[in-house]
């Protein structure tokens, strides 16, 4: 059976103080983030950390895209001003400074066949 040329995905999660690999580009596909945003549903400011993770020779290598970035209460942060490309096996990793469950993530991804 042939693989689909393009597949659209939507990923949602509540961000906690434990690192979460919210998306991994599947084997044979490149993931293109069309939208990625975090909403703070609390009235006070909370911080988010966003990482790009790639395994190099079996060792995870993290690149911080945002580190403890504050999101004002009742506000939304668009994580990328452009597109983020994840090659097969690359991951988007999120965490919060606090474990309140007040930060919510949504991402829209186009997976395109390599």
MMTF fields as JSON, N, C-alpha, C and O atoms, coordinates in Angstrom:
{
  "mmtfVersion": "1.0.0",
  "mmtfProducer": "UNKNOWN",
  "numBonds": 455,
  "numAtoms": 456,
  "numGroups": 114,
  "numChains": 1,
  "numModels": 1,
  "chainsPerModel": [1],
  "groupsPerChain": [114],
  "chainIdList": ["A"],
  "bondAtomList": [4, 2, 8, 6, 12, 10, 16, 14, 20, 18, 24, 22, 28, 26, 32, 30, 36, 34, 40, 38, 44, 42, 48, 46, 52, 50, 56, 54, 60, 58, 64, 62, 68, 66, 72, 70, 76, 74, 80, 78, 84, 82, 88, 86, 92, 90, 96, 94, 100, 98, 104, 102, 108, 106, 112, 110, 116, 114, 120, 118, 124, 122, 128, 126, 132, 130, 136, 134, 140, 138, 144, 142, 148, 146, 152, 150, 156, 154, 160, 158, 164, 162, 168, 166, 172, 170, 176, 174, 180, 178, 184, 182, 188, 186, 192, 190, 196, 194, 200, 198, 204, 202, 208, 206, 212, 210, 216, 214, 220, 218, 224, 222, 228, 226, 232, 230, 236, 234, 240, 238, 244, 242, 248, 246, 252, 250, 256, 254, 260, 258, 264, 262, 268, 266, 272, 270, 276, 274, 280, 278, 284, 282, 288, 286, 292, 290, 296, 294, 300, 298, 304, 302, 308, 306, 312, 310, 316, 314, 320, 318, 324, 322, 328, 326, 332, 330, 336, 334, 340, 338, 344, 342, 348, 346, 352, 350, 356, 354, 360, 358, 364, 362, 368, 366, 372, 370, 376, 374, 380, 378, 384, 382, 388, 386, 392, 390, 396, 394, 400, 398, 404, 402, 408, 406, 412, 410, 416, 414, 420, 418, 424, 422, 428, 426, 432, 430, 436, 434, 440, 438, 444, 442, 448, 446, 452, 450],
  "bondOrderList": [1, 1, 1, 1, 1, 1, 1, 1, 1, 1, 1, 1, 1, 1, 1, 1, 1, 1, 1, 1, 1, 1, 1, 1, 1, 1, 1, 1, 1, 1, 1, 1, 1, 1, 1, 1, 1, 1, 1, 1, 1, 1, 1, 1, 1, 1, 1, 1, 1, 1, 1, 1, 1, 1, 1, 1, 1, 1, 1, 1, 1, 1, 1, 1, 1, 1, 1, 1, 1, 1, 1, 1, 1, 1, 1, 1, 1, 1, 1, 1, 1, 1, 1, 1, 1, 1, 1, 1, 1, 1, 1, 1, 1, 1, 1, 1, 1, 1, 1, 1, 1, 1, 1, 1, 1, 1, 1, 1, 1, 1, 1, 1, 1],
  "groupList": [{"groupName": "UNK", "atomNameList": ["N", "CA", "C", "O"], "elementList": ["N", "C", "C", "O"], "formalChargeList": [0, 0, 0, 0], "bondAtomList": [1, 0, 2, 1, 3, 2], "bondOrderList": [1, 1, 2], "singleLetterCode": "X", "chemCompType": "L-PEPTIDE LINKING"}],
  "groupTypeList": [0, 0, 0, 0, 0, 0, 0, 0, 0, 0, 0, 0, 0, 0, 0, 0, 0, 0, 0, 0, 0, 0, 0, 0, 0, 0, 0, 0, 0, 0, 0, 0, 0, 0, 0, 0, 0, 0, 0, 0, 0, 0, 0, 0, 0, 0, 0, 0, 0, 0, 0, 0, 0, 0, 0, 0, 0, 0, 0, 0, 0, 0, 0, 0, 0, 0, 0, 0, 0, 0, 0, 0, 0, 0, 0, 0, 0, 0, 0, 0, 0, 0, 0, 0, 0, 0, 0, 0, 0, 0, 0, 0, 0, 0, 0, 0, 0, 0, 0, 0, 0, 0, 0, 0, 0, 0, 0, 0, 0, 0, 0, 0, 0, 0],
  "groupIdList": [1, 2, 3, 4, 5, 6, 7, 8, 9, 10, 11, 12, 13, 14, 15, 16, 17, 18, 19, 20, 21, 22, 23, 24, 25, 26, 27, 28, 29, 30, 31, 32, 33, 34, 35, 36, 37, 38, 39, 40, 41, 42, 43, 44, 45, 46, 47, 48, 49, 50, 51, 52, 53, 54, 55, 56, 57, 58, 59, 60, 61, 62, 63, 64, 65, 66, 67, 68, 69, 70, 71, 72, 73, 74, 75, 76, 77, 78, 79, 80, 81, 82, 83, 84, 85, 86, 87, 88, 89, 90, 91, 92, 93, 94, 95, 96, 97, 98, 99, 100, 101, 102, 103, 104, 105, 106, 107, 108, 109, 110, 111, 112, 113, 114],
  "secStructList": [7, 7, 7, 7, 1, 3, 3, 3, 3, 3, 3, 3, 3, 3, 3, 7, 1, 1, 7, 3, 3, 3, 3, 3, 7, 7, 6, 6, 3, 3, 3, 3, 3, 3, 3, 3, 3, 3, 3, 3, 7, 1, 1, 1, 7, 3, 3, 3, 3, 3, 3, 3, 3, 3, 3, 3, 6, 6, 3, 3, 3, 3, 3, 3, 3, 3, 3, 3, 3, 3, 3, 7, 6, 6, 3, 3, 3, 3, 1, 7, 1, 1, 7, 3, 3, 3, 7, 6, 6, 7, 3, 3, 3, 3, 3, 3, 1, 1, 7, 1, 1, 7, 3, 3, 3, 3, 3, 3, 3, 3, 3, 3, 3, 7],
  "xCoordList": [0.842, 0.0, 0.886, 1.85, 0.57, 1.353, 1.07, -0.052, 2.115, 1.962, 1.353, 1.573, 0.59, -0.011, 1.081, 2.042, 0.939, 1.913, 1.914, 2.974, 0.73, 0.586, -0.458, -1.523, -0.134, -1.05, -1.079, -0.026, -2.264, -2.401, -2.674, -3.451, -2.037, -2.2, -2.5, -2.025, -3.28, -3.47, -3.087, -3.547, -2.232, -1.749, -2.153, -1.95, -2.73, -3.069, -2.575, -2.522, -2.216, -1.813, -1.828, -1.761, -1.916, -1.733, -0.264, 0.267, 0.385, 1.817, 2.02, 1.4, 2.897, 3.228, 4.713, 5.408, 5.188, 6.602, 7.487, 8.696, 6.898, 7.644, 7.738, 6.726, 8.957, 9.134, 8.227, 8.131, 7.564, 6.685, 7.11, 7.196, 7.371, 7.627, 6.265, 5.635, 5.813, 4.443, 4.282, 3.171, 5.399, 5.309, 6.651, 7.709, 6.589, 7.768, 7.475, 6.471, 8.353, 8.165, 8.338, 9.372, 7.343, 7.408, 8.477, 8.902, 8.896, 9.871, 9.318, 8.172, 10.141, 9.734, 9.002, 8.663, 8.752, 8.028, 8.81, 9.614, 8.558, 9.027, 7.801, 6.785, 7.891, 6.783, 6.988, 8.046, 5.985, 6.037, 4.984, 3.785, 5.441, 4.496, 3.941, 4.677, 2.642, 1.958, 1.506, 1.428, 1.206, 0.772, 1.187, 1.084, 1.65, 1.942, 1.711, 2.353, 0.793, 0.519, 0.24, -0.232, 0.556, 0.299, -0.603, -0.342, -1.661, -2.593, -2.466, -2.44, -2.388, -2.362, -3.774, -4.249, -4.447, -5.83, -5.92, -7.017, -4.762, -4.739, -4.717, -4.512, -4.927, -4.883, -3.468, -3.201, -2.553, -1.166, -0.256, -0.607, 0.916, 1.894, 2.477, 2.681, 2.746, 3.422, 4.424, 4.264, 5.469, 6.576, 6.518, 6.097, 6.958, 7.025, 8.429, 9.076, 8.884, 10.138, 9.817, 9.052, 10.417, 10.183, 11.539, 12.449, 11.662, 12.915, 12.701, 11.644, 13.715, 13.82, 14.791, 15.887, 14.406, 15.252, 15.541, 14.635, 16.847, 17.285, 18.293, 19.196, 18.138, 19.115, 20.287, 20.113, 21.489, 22.719, 23.561, 24.032, 23.749, 24.493, 23.917, 24.66, 22.581, 21.907, 21.846, 21.336, 22.358, 22.352, 21.398, 21.552, 20.406, 19.497, 20.221, 20.892, 20.071, 20.657, 19.504, 18.705, 19.421, 18.337, 18.8, 19.908, 17.922, 18.127, 16.938, 15.791, 17.231, 16.165, 15.634, 16.395, 14.331, 13.675, 13.138, 13.114, 12.711, 12.295, 12.651, 12.459, 13.169, 13.519, 12.865, 13.163, 11.967, 11.229, 10.654, 10.825, 9.975, 9.375, 8.04, 7.177, 7.854, 6.611, 5.429, 5.548, 4.289, 3.031, 2.105, 1.798, 1.67, 0.784, -0.503, -0.905, -1.144, -2.414, -3.457, -3.521, -4.275, -5.353, -4.856, -5.516, -3.678, -3.085, -2.608, -2.508, -2.318, -1.847, -0.542, -0.374, 0.391, 1.686, 1.787, 1.647, 2.031, 2.35, 3.833, 4.662, 4.181, 5.558, 6.496, 7.674, 6.004, 6.866, 6.294, 5.093, 7.16, 6.706, 6.662, 5.987, 7.383, 7.366, 7.035, 6.309, 7.57, 7.343, 8.53, 9.655, 8.278, 9.335, 9.308, 8.271, 10.457, 10.58, 11.237, 12.307, 10.589, 11.167, 11.406, 10.477, 12.663, 13.009, 12.599, 12.323, 12.556, 12.159, 12.89, 14.117, 12.128, 12.695, 12.885, 13.052, 12.869, 12.984, 11.736, 10.655, 11.899, 10.798, 10.624, 11.588, 9.392, 9.105, 8.787, 7.914, 9.509, 9.415, 8.982, 9.536, 7.988, 7.47, 7.514, 7.386, 7.697, 7.558, 7.215, 7.458, 6.648, 6.308, 7.174, 7.722, 7.29, 8.036, 7.219, 7.767, 5.899, 5.001, 4.15, 3.941, 3.66, 2.8, 1.351, 0.721, 0.834, -0.528, -1.567, -2.759, -1.112, -2.056, -2.74, -3.744, -2.211, -2.825, -2.348, -2.935, -1.29, -0.781, -1.258, -1.057, -1.895, -2.449, -1.858, -1.793, -1.425, -0.759, -1.656, -2.379, -1.602, -2.216, -1.237, -0.657, -1.069, -0.197, -0.859, -1.535, -0.657, -1.142, 0.074, 0.931, 0.146, 1.334, 0.946, -0.053, 1.75, 1.669, 2.82, 3.985, 2.49, 3.509, 3.577, 2.577, 4.772, 4.941, 5.958, 7.006, 5.644, 6.46, 7.831, 7.939, 8.882, 10.253, 10.509, 11.601],
  "yCoordList": [-1.179, 0.0, 1.241, 1.317, 2.198, 3.424, 4.356, 4.428, 5.069, 6.056, 7.335, 7.677, 8.033, 9.295, 10.34, 10.389, 11.17, 12.214, 13.28, 13.683, 13.733, 14.751, 14.31, 13.807, 14.508, 14.17, 15.358, 15.857, 15.81, 16.89, 16.297, 15.352, 16.852, 16.412, 17.622, 18.726, 17.407, 18.391, 17.73, 16.633, 18.415, 17.897, 18.88, 20.086, 18.357, 19.205, 18.527, 17.3, 19.337, 18.798, 19.902, 21.089, 19.484, 20.385, 20.287, 19.189, 21.428, 21.464, 21.458, 22.238, 20.569, 20.489, 20.775, 21.137, 20.611, 20.856, 19.664, 19.696, 18.623, 17.467, 17.593, 17.802, 17.465, 17.56, 16.574, 15.403, 17.077, 16.244, 16.339, 17.434, 15.207, 15.171, 15.177, 14.13, 16.358, 16.499, 16.068, 15.777, 16.028, 15.596, 15.019, 15.555, 13.922, 13.319, 13.126, 12.512, 13.649, 13.463, 11.988, 11.404, 11.367, 9.934, 9.587, 10.433, 8.33, 7.831, 8.012, 7.659, 8.563, 8.76, 10.065, 10.359, 10.851, 12.102, 13.262, 13.075, 14.445, 15.685, 16.371, 16.501, 16.817, 17.527, 19.026, 19.543, 19.72, 21.172, 21.772, 21.603, 22.476, 23.129, 24.366, 25.31, 24.355, 25.492, 26.466, 27.671, 25.933, 26.743, 26.025, 24.801, 26.767, 26.219, 27.34, 28.388, 27.118, 28.162, 27.569, 26.441, 28.385, 28.022, 29.091, 30.286, 28.65, 29.565, 29.393, 28.274, 30.515, 30.525, 30.85, 31.971, 29.864, 30.08, 30.645, 30.89, 30.857, 31.43, 32.958, 33.535, 33.597, 35.062, 35.596, 36.75, 34.773, 35.198, 34.653, 33.706, 35.257, 34.848, 33.467, 33.129, 32.667, 31.379, 31.237, 31.84, 30.429, 30.298, 28.972, 27.95, 29.014, 27.818, 27.697, 28.696, 26.452, 26.146, 25.261, 24.304, 25.592, 24.865, 24.421, 25.234, 23.123, 22.557, 21.824, 21.241, 21.863, 20.972, 19.883, 20.189, 18.619, 17.497, 16.592, 16.149, 16.332, 15.431, 14.453, 14.849, 13.183, 12.182, 12.186, 12.032, 12.368, 12.348, 11.204, 11.26, 10.175, 8.976, 8.391, 7.938, 8.404, 7.828, 8.726, 8.314, 9.947, 10.886, 12.039, 12.687, 12.309, 13.427, 14.77, 15.037, 15.604, 16.941, 17.936, 17.938, 18.781, 19.759, 21.14, 21.577, 21.81, 23.21, 23.98, 23.734, 24.913, 25.708, 26.709, 27.489, 26.68, 27.673, 28.804, 29.964, 28.449, 29.4, 28.766, 27.565, 29.561, 29.027, 29.886, 31.072, 29.258, 29.917, 31.261, 32.296, 31.202, 32.395, 32.679, 31.802, 33.892, 34.195, 34.436, 35.111, 33.862, 34.116, 34.772, 34.192, 35.964, 36.705, 35.935, 35.104, 36.228, 35.592, 35.871, 36.972, 34.866, 34.983, 35.458, 36.249, 34.962, 35.368, 34.131, 33.04, 34.324, 33.247, 33.671, 34.824, 32.708, 32.945, 32.076, 30.856, 32.698, 31.95, 31.626, 32.533, 30.336, 29.921, 30.242, 30.513, 30.219, 30.427, 31.528, 31.561, 32.431, 33.471, 32.946, 33.516, 31.859, 31.202, 29.739, 29.372, 28.914, 27.478, 26.82, 27.313, 25.72, 24.902, 23.561, 22.898, 23.157, 21.902, 20.878, 21.127, 19.718, 18.626, 17.456, 16.95, 17.031, 15.882, 14.609, 14.64, 13.494, 12.214, 11.982, 12.059, 11.697, 11.421, 12.637, 12.487, 13.852, 15.066, 15.22, 14.762, 15.874, 16.023, 17.487, 18.253, 17.86, 19.131, 18.794, 17.973, 19.443, 19.132, 20.391, 21.467, 20.264, 21.398, 21.099, 19.95, 22.151, 22.042, 23.416, 24.445, 23.403, 24.626, 24.717, 23.715, 25.913, 26.081, 25.549, 24.985, 25.738, 25.296, 24.126, 23.961, 23.318, 22.19, 22.515, 21.83, 23.562, 23.994, 23.478, 23.433, 23.09, 22.678, 23.845, 23.658, 25.057, 26.253, 26.568, 27.415, 25.9, 26.151, 25.042, 23.857, 25.456, 24.487, 24.739, 25.873, 23.637, 23.707, 23.16, 22.185, 23.799, 23.252, 23.479, 24.555, 22.435, 22.538, 21.925, 20.901, 22.564, 22.043, 21.719, 22.574, 20.479, 19.988, 19.404, 18.696, 19.714, 19.056, 18.081, 18.476, 16.789, 15.767, 15.484, 15.131, 15.645, 15.446, 14.345, 14.296, 13.475, 12.313, 12.73, 13.596, 12.11, 12.419, 11.797, 11.941],
  "zCoordList": [0.0, 0.0, 0.0, 0.762, -0.838, -0.956, 0.214, 0.715, 0.64, 1.706, 1.141, -0.021, 1.97, 1.549, 1.352, 2.12, 0.334, 0.048, 1.143, 1.623, 1.535, 2.571, 3.588, 3.23, 4.862, 5.954, 6.913, 7.309, 7.286, 8.257, 9.634, 9.767, 10.65, 12.038, 12.918, 12.653, 13.951, 15.005, 16.315, 16.631, 17.077, 18.352, 19.445, 19.309, 20.535, 21.681, 22.954, 23.036, 23.943, 25.236, 26.284, 25.967, 27.528, 28.662, 29.062, 29.235, 29.208, 29.507, 31.012, 31.735, 31.48, 32.907, 33.093, 32.144, 34.315, 34.592, 34.221, 34.451, 33.653, 33.159, 31.637, 30.968, 31.089, 29.646, 28.914, 29.281, 27.871, 27.059, 25.602, 25.046, 24.989, 23.556, 22.876, 22.725, 22.468, 21.978, 20.525, 20.081, 19.777, 18.385, 17.956, 18.287, 17.216, 16.602, 15.127, 14.766, 14.264, 12.824, 12.488, 12.816, 11.837, 11.559, 10.523, 9.737, 10.544, 9.577, 8.17, 7.893, 7.287, 5.904, 5.635, 4.489, 6.677, 6.533, 7.151, 8.063, 6.638, 7.245, 7.819, 7.137, 9.084, 9.724, 9.61, 9.97, 9.112, 8.975, 9.902, 9.681, 10.947, 11.847, 11.161, 10.87, 10.905, 10.309, 11.378, 11.142, 12.565, 13.7, 14.965, 15.051, 15.937, 17.257, 18.257, 18.186, 19.186, 20.165, 21.526, 21.664, 22.539, 23.923, 24.526, 24.391, 25.19, 25.856, 27.359, 27.872, 28.055, 29.515, 29.989, 29.811, 30.595, 31.03, 32.438, 32.941, 33.084, 34.435, 34.365, 33.297, 35.496, 35.523, 35.701, 35.366, 36.226, 36.413, 35.33, 34.626, 35.201, 34.203, 34.525, 35.691, 33.473, 33.617, 32.485, 31.424, 32.716, 31.764, 31.014, 31.555, 29.737, 28.907, 28.318, 28.004, 28.176, 27.493, 26.3, 26.414, 25.136, 23.895, 23.35, 23.186, 23.072, 22.569, 21.254, 21.014, 20.415, 19.255, 19.694, 20.164, 19.547, 19.979, 18.783, 18.077, 18.577, 17.505, 18.09, 18.826, 17.762, 18.184, 17.213, 16.004, 17.768, 16.985, 17.53, 18.666, 16.727, 17.146, 18.433, 19.304, 18.547, 19.705, 20.928, 21.97, 20.82, 21.949, 21.625, 20.589, 22.503, 22.232, 22.36, 23.357, 21.336, 21.335, 21.301, 20.365, 22.326, 22.443, 21.994, 22.302, 21.258, 20.901, 21.459, 21.088, 22.353, 22.956, 21.935, 21.363, 21.713, 20.873, 21.747, 21.337, 22.952, 23.989, 25.315, 25.504, 26.232, 27.547, 28.622, 28.764, 29.376, 30.447, 29.977, 30.62, 28.844, 28.245, 28.932, 28.98, 29.465, 30.182, 29.239, 28.217, 29.619, 28.92, 29.93, 30.971, 29.625, 30.532, 30.761, 29.946, 31.89, 32.208, 31.141, 30.593, 30.85, 29.863, 28.504, 27.831, 28.107, 26.839, 26.081, 26.642, 24.799, 23.941, 23.287, 22.89, 23.181, 22.548, 21.301, 21.382, 20.146, 18.931, 19.003, 19.078, 18.98, 19.223, 18.067, 18.296, 16.833, 15.674, 14.799, 14.535, 14.35, 13.422, 11.991, 11.135, 11.737, 10.434, 10.633, 11.557, 9.766, 9.865, 10.576, 10.496, 11.261, 11.854, 11.148, 11.099, 10.594, 9.872, 10.786, 11.34, 10.944, 11.713, 10.774, 10.144, 10.685, 9.865, 10.589, 11.789, 9.876, 10.465, 11.787, 11.848, 12.839, 14.157, 15.027, 16.238, 14.47, 15.282, 16.14, 15.771, 17.295, 18.244, 18.66, 18.693, 18.973, 19.63, 21.077, 21.359, 21.998, 23.425, 24.163, 23.936, 25.051, 25.819, 27.308, 27.73, 28.097, 29.55, 30.109, 29.479, 31.296, 32.009, 33.264, 33.725, 33.801, 35.045, 36.224, 37.171, 36.147, 37.219, 36.743, 35.541, 37.667, 37.334, 37.672, 38.477, 37.051, 37.359, 36.363, 36.669, 35.173, 34.132, 33.454, 32.766, 33.638, 33.06, 31.647, 30.975, 31.188, 29.84, 28.91, 29.173, 27.815, 26.862, 25.478, 25.003, 24.841, 23.547, 22.448, 22.65, 21.279, 20.074, 18.926, 18.784, 18.11, 16.951, 15.733, 15.826, 14.588, 13.313, 12.468, 12.244, 11.997, 11.314, 9.961, 9.833, 8.965, 7.666, 7.59, 7.634, 7.473, 7.276, 5.778, 5.153, 5.214, 3.787, 3.542, 4.187, 2.616, 2.317, 1.806, 0.937, 2.349, 1.896, 0.541, -0.009]
}
